[in-house]
């Protein structure tokens, strides 16, 4: 650098311009912090703060009425010997393992049907998406309990074929199946995502495959399914997380008991019973953290396994 250039850099005018830019940056940073402040308050006060309190309570004996008493790992030991917890895990895992794949299969099948370019596609897409908006509501759960009850619509239809009526929600062998069926019925969200993915697959791929003599089944196996794996993975992760958090359906269908004989005792329902029914909030906090660990483990496994079956068109 020459002496003249050095003087220009160190001149008062240049220094003044730098100071003005620095002040402008400070004003921008302050404005950004002001706009971020509501989110930061929500993060600390409504998310991070309660999580830390819950983590502390998971090591205590707390009943909402008296101060929390630190008990160390007593809640963990109690989990190991808690028969109802084991039953709730069994019910929830069954619900996830059966409900999520069935829901994705139905959603993919309907997406393939809608992708054929039928008339009134916008109407059918909206109509089929509607169950996802209503499926988690109390009203639909009450309706579902009525449909599968002693005098429900299912028994009326089966009676035409001479099948004896029964309470499908009152039988331990079929009660969980009715709740799984309700979960499968809420296929709208994954269906829309699958439909969007199908629309992104170039038609030229199918034309080239047809020219080579590939049939519809072969095209689905070699083109549609591999290129749709990112959407399948996305729906699978969200579906598993949502299924583990299911609560309303089991609560309403079973009347809040998880019955009959704990056949619909979902993990979240048992957590609710322990925390707000028996006022064992310390133990309920420990259950909540166990659920977090389980969901995180399933999510991590899915991400790890995705490198073997998810293909990105890059």
PyMOL commands that set and color helices and strands:
alter all, ss='L'
color gray80, all
select helices_A, chain A and resi 3-9+12-57+74-80+83-114+121-134+138-147+153-160+175-185+188-199+203-211+216-244+248-253+267-277+281-309
alter helices_A, ss='H'
color red, helices_A
select strands_A, chain A and resi 60-61+69-70
alter strands_A, ss='S'
color yellow, strands_A
deselect
rebuild
show_as cartoon
